[in-house]
Amino acid sequence: MRAMILNKARTSLRLDTTKHVREPGPREVLLRVHACGVCRTDLHIVDGELADPKLPLVPGHEIVATVEICGAQVEKLQPGMRVGVPWLGWTCGVCDYCRSGRENLCDRAKFTGYQIDGGYAEYTTADERFCFPIPERFSSQDAAPLMCAGLIGYRALRFAGDAKRLGLYGFGAAAHIAAQVARHRGQEVFAFTKPGDAAGQAFARSLGAVWAGGSDVAPPEKLEAAVIFAPVGAIVPAALAATGKGGIVVCAGIHMSDIPAFPYAILWEERIIRSVANLTRADGEEFLAVAGKANIQTTTVPFALADANIALDRLRSGDIEGAAVLLP
């Protein structure tokens, strides 16, 4: 099969046209990939900001694919079914975290496109327990960003609570989905982009944001909660300062630059800072049900598999409206 391979961090991916298609294990399925989203986490792996990936590695964890072959012990899936594969690819199922509904924190967890070969390829294998049926209303291209940008955004919104005034910092793939979920829930969305990003602010307003401005600007009203998708630690104090008493600031990225020192006064009055780590299967099931009810529309930019490096470069420079998607 054809696959894009990362051999060493901080280098470009290499197109391999002879990679072996791995047979599925007893609880695994072999998948023919139709689409794979290009996530900022992929960029963190390629750029060496996330340590110790499996090398050589096929990146990609926003996979939409059709089941080709089922392992001998597969119970829920069958050939021909279209499924999505997210970042969380395997957990032990027996540790305290797994047994308490927090499998996203499992110490032995393995992640798609990080410790497990992912979807920048024509075929991949996945544990059937971590595959989600994709609603028919979504095309494969449109569904791909739901598998991480949508899922992580949804988990972050849960932690942000039922805030009436919600700020979203970094209006990319995750935020453009989260904004639609929030509007469906009746929340007012305040969108923060890179300073001077008029196009990004117009994009946010087109998705229902009541206000859009640069991350260096205070919103016209105090926020009740904020979610930070941009991997920029300096935004944390700004988001805290933008929230009112009892406000919640959720850091939704897997990687963030260092958070600078800030005065205690902007944390006082029972403001909260918390992070989001990975996702659970329950998140996936709940979110995909909500995505259908909320009539989520993803904005995507398609790329050929061989152009994965171009997609990553454009994501790195902020030159993607919505989400980039590879179409093997």
ABEGO torsion letter per residue (X at the ends): XBBBBBABBGBBBBBBAABBBBBBBAABBBBBBABBBBBAAAAAAAAGABBGBBOBBBBEABBBBBBABBBAABAABBBGBBBBBBABABBAGABAAAAAGAAAABAABBBBGAABBBABBABBBBBAAABBBBBAABBAAAAAAAAAAAAAAAAAAAAAEABABBBBBGBBAAAAAAAAAAAAAGBBBBBBBBBGBAAAAAAAAAAGBABBBBAABBBABBBABBBBABABAAAAAAAAAABBBGBBBBBABABBBBBBBBBAAAABGGBBBBBBBEBBAAAAAAAAAAAAAAGBBBBBBBBBAAAAAAAAAAAAAGABBEBBBBBX
